[in-house]
């Protein structure tokens, strides 16, 4: 059984592409730092709107 490899292609795409980090900074990051940066790009988990609140919005803004 082989050990899964670290997804370096995805990590480099994130760090160098999406975060636009200079290569020297990217390669100095620890994996927990890279993970924290990745979390910052994801929106927080939204709480679904309650049906009563939605109905109030529809009544207030009927268009």
Backbone as JSON Lines, residues from 0, in Angstrom:
{"i":0,"aa":"X","n":[0.85,-1.18,0.0],"ca":[0.0,0.0,0.0],"c":[0.89,1.24,0.0]}
{"i":1,"aa":"X","n":[0.62,2.15,-0.89],"ca":[1.46,3.34,-1.0],"c":[0.89,4.49,-0.18]}
{"i":2,"aa":"X","n":[1.78,5.37,0.22],"ca":[1.39,6.55,0.98],"c":[0.92,7.62,-0.01]}
{"i":3,"aa":"X","n":[-0.23,8.26,0.26],"ca":[-0.7,9.31,-0.66],"c":[0.31,10.46,-0.7]}
{"i":4,"aa":"X","n":[0.51,10.99,-1.89],"ca":[1.44,12.1,-2.08],"c":[0.75,13.41,-1.74]}
{"i":5,"aa":"X","n":[1.55,14.37,-1.3],"ca":[1.01,15.7,-1.02],"c":[0.62,16.34,-2.35]}
{"i":6,"aa":"X","n":[-0.54,17.01,-2.43],"ca":[-1.0,17.61,-3.69],"c":[-0.28,18.93,-4.01]}
{"i":7,"aa":"X","n":[1.0,18.81,-4.41],"ca":[1.79,20.01,-4.66],"c":[1.24,20.86,-5.8]}
{"i":8,"aa":"X","n":[0.68,20.25,-6.83],"ca":[0.1,21.04,-7.93],"c":[-0.99,21.96,-7.42]}
{"i":9,"aa":"X","n":[-1.87,21.43,-6.57],"ca":[-2.95,22.24,-6.03],"c":[-2.41,23.3,-5.08]}
{"i":10,"aa":"X","n":[-1.42,22.93,-4.26],"ca":[-0.83,23.89,-3.32],"c":[-0.16,25.04,-4.06]}
{"i":11,"aa":"X","n":[0.57,24.72,-5.12],"ca":[1.23,25.78,-5.88],"c":[0.21,26.65,-6.62]}
{"i":12,"aa":"X","n":[-0.85,26.04,-7.13],"ca":[-1.9,26.83,-7.79],"c":[-2.54,27.79,-6.8]}
{"i":13,"aa":"X","n":[-2.77,27.32,-5.59],"ca":[-3.34,28.17,-4.55],"c":[-2.37,29.29,-4.18]}
{"i":14,"aa":"X","n":[-1.17,28.92,-3.78],"ca":[-0.22,29.91,-3.28],"c":[0.28,30.88,-4.32]}
{"i":15,"aa":"X","n":[0.68,30.36,-5.45],"ca":[1.26,31.2,-6.49],"c":[0.2,31.83,-7.39]}
{"i":16,"aa":"X","n":[-0.91,31.12,-7.57],"ca":[-1.96,31.61,-8.45],"c":[-2.99,32.45,-7.74]}
{"i":17,"aa":"X","n":[-3.8,31.81,-6.9],"ca":[-4.9,32.52,-6.25],"c":[-4.42,33.55,-5.23]}
{"i":18,"aa":"X","n":[-3.45,33.17,-4.4],"ca":[-2.96,34.1,-3.38],"c":[-1.92,35.07,-3.93]}
{"i":19,"aa":"X","n":[-1.37,34.76,-5.11],"ca":[-0.36,35.61,-5.76],"c":[0.85,35.87,-4.86]}
{"i":20,"aa":"X","n":[1.26,34.83,-4.14],"ca":[2.45,34.96,-3.3],"c":[3.7,34.88,-4.17]}
{"i":21,"aa":"X","n":[4.71,35.67,-3.85],"ca":[5.98,35.49,-4.55],"c":[6.54,34.1,-4.22]}
{"i":22,"aa":"X","n":[7.23,33.47,-5.15],"ca":[7.73,32.11,-4.9],"c":[8.55,31.97,-3.63]}
{"i":23,"aa":"X","n":[9.4,32.95,-3.33],"ca":[10.23,32.8,-2.13],"c":[9.39,32.8,-0.86]}
{"i":24,"aa":"X","n":[8.31,33.56,-0.84],"ca":[7.4,33.55,0.31],"c":[6.62,32.25,0.36]}
{"i":25,"aa":"X","n":[6.11,31.81,-0.79],"ca":[5.35,30.55,-0.83],"c":[6.18,29.4,-0.27]}
{"i":26,"aa":"X","n":[7.42,29.27,-0.69],"ca":[8.23,28.13,-0.28],"c":[8.69,28.22,1.18]}
{"i":27,"aa":"X","n":[8.53,29.38,1.8],"ca":[8.85,29.51,3.22],"c":[7.65,29.22,4.12]}
{"i":28,"aa":"X","n":[6.46,29.15,3.55],"ca":[5.26,28.88,4.34],"c":[5.32,27.48,4.95]}
{"i":29,"aa":"X","n":[4.76,27.37,6.14],"ca":[4.54,26.03,6.69],"c":[3.2,25.54,6.15]}
{"i":30,"aa":"X","n":[2.96,24.26,6.21],"ca":[1.69,23.74,5.73],"c":[0.5,24.29,6.53]}
{"i":31,"aa":"X","n":[0.61,24.45,7.87],"ca":[-0.51,25.09,8.58],"c":[-0.75,26.53,8.12]}
{"i":32,"aa":"X","n":[0.29,27.27,7.78],"ca":[0.1,28.62,7.26],"c":[-0.6,28.6,5.91]}
{"i":33,"aa":"X","n":[-0.22,27.68,5.05],"ca":[-0.87,27.56,3.75],"c":[-2.34,27.17,3.92]}
{"i":34,"aa":"X","n":[-2.6,26.27,4.86],"ca":[-3.98,25.86,5.13],"c":[-4.81,27.03,5.64]}
{"i":35,"aa":"X","n":[-4.23,27.87,6.49],"ca":[-4.95,29.04,7.0],"c":[-5.26,30.01,5.86]}
{"i":36,"aa":"X","n":[-4.32,30.19,4.96],"ca":[-4.55,31.07,3.81],"c":[-5.66,30.51,2.93]}
{"i":37,"aa":"X","n":[-5.69,29.2,2.75],"ca":[-6.73,28.58,1.94],"c":[-8.1,28.78,2.58]}
{"i":38,"aa":"X","n":[-8.17,28.66,3.91],"ca":[-9.45,28.87,4.61],"c":[-9.93,30.31,4.44]}
{"i":39,"aa":"X","n":[-9.02,31.24,4.36],"ca":[-9.4,32.65,4.22],"c":[-10.1,32.92,2.89]}
{"i":40,"aa":"X","n":[-9.83,32.1,1.88],"ca":[-10.46,32.27,0.58],"c":[-11.88,31.72,0.52]}
{"i":41,"aa":"X","n":[-12.2,30.82,1.44],"ca":[-13.53,30.23,1.45],"c":[-14.48,31.09,2.25]}
{"i":42,"aa":"X","n":[-15.67,31.33,1.73],"ca":[-16.64,32.09,2.53],"c":[-17.05,31.3,3.76]}
{"i":43,"aa":"X","n":[-17.39,32.03,4.8],"ca":[-17.86,31.37,6.03],"c":[-19.15,30.61,5.73]}
{"i":44,"aa":"X","n":[-19.38,29.6,6.5],"ca":[-20.6,28.82,6.32],"c":[-21.8,29.7,6.64]}
{"i":45,"aa":"X","n":[-22.65,29.86,5.67],"ca":[-23.84,30.7,5.85],"c":[-24.92,29.9,6.57]}
{"i":46,"aa":"X","n":[-25.62,30.6,7.43],"ca":[-26.75,29.99,8.11],"c":[-27.96,30.19,7.22]}
{"i":47,"aa":"X","n":[-28.7,29.14,6.91],"ca":[-29.88,29.29,6.05],"c":[-30.9,30.24,6.68]}
{"i":48,"aa":"X","n":[-31.56,31.0,5.83],"ca":[-32.58,31.93,6.3],"c":[-33.81,31.13,6.74]}
{"i":49,"aa":"X","n":[-34.39,31.57,7.84],"ca":[-35.61,30.9,8.32],"c":[-36.77,31.27,7.4]}
{"i":50,"aa":"X","n":[-37.73,30.37,7.3],"ca":[-38.87,30.59,6.41],"c":[-39.65,31.85,6.78]}
{"i":51,"aa":"X","n":[-39.8,32.11,8.06],"ca":[-40.54,33.31,8.49],"c":[-39.78,34.58,8.08]}
{"i":52,"aa":"X","n":[-38.47,34.56,8.21],"ca":[-37.67,35.72,7.8],"c":[-37.75,35.93,6.29]}
{"i":53,"aa":"X","n":[-37.73,34.84,5.55],"ca":[-37.85,34.94,4.09],"c":[-39.21,35.51,3.7]}
{"i":54,"aa":"X","n":[-40.26,35.03,4.35],"ca":[-41.61,35.53,4.07],"c":[-41.71,37.02,4.37]}
{"i":55,"aa":"X","n":[-41.06,37.48,5.44],"ca":[-41.07,38.9,5.79],"c":[-40.35,39.72,4.72]}
{"i":56,"aa":"X","n":[-39.25,39.2,4.2],"ca":[-38.53,39.89,3.13],"c":[-39.37,39.98,1.86]}
{"i":57,"aa":"X","n":[-40.04,38.88,1.51],"ca":[-40.88,38.86,0.31],"c":[-42.02,39.86,0.47]}
{"i":58,"aa":"X","n":[-42.6,39.94,1.65],"ca":[-43.69,40.89,1.89],"c":[-43.17,42.33,1.82]}
{"i":59,"aa":"X","n":[-41.97,42.55,2.3],"ca":[-41.43,43.91,2.29],"c":[-40.94,44.34,0.92]}
{"i":60,"aa":"X","n":[-40.39,43.4,0.16],"ca":[-39.85,43.68,-1.18],"c":[-40.51,42.74,-2.18]}
{"i":61,"aa":"X","n":[-41.73,43.01,-2.6],"ca":[-42.48,42.07,-3.42],"c":[-41.99,41.93,-4.86]}
{"i":62,"aa":"X","n":[-41.14,42.8,-5.32],"ca":[-40.73,42.7,-6.72],"c":[-39.8,41.54,-6.89]}
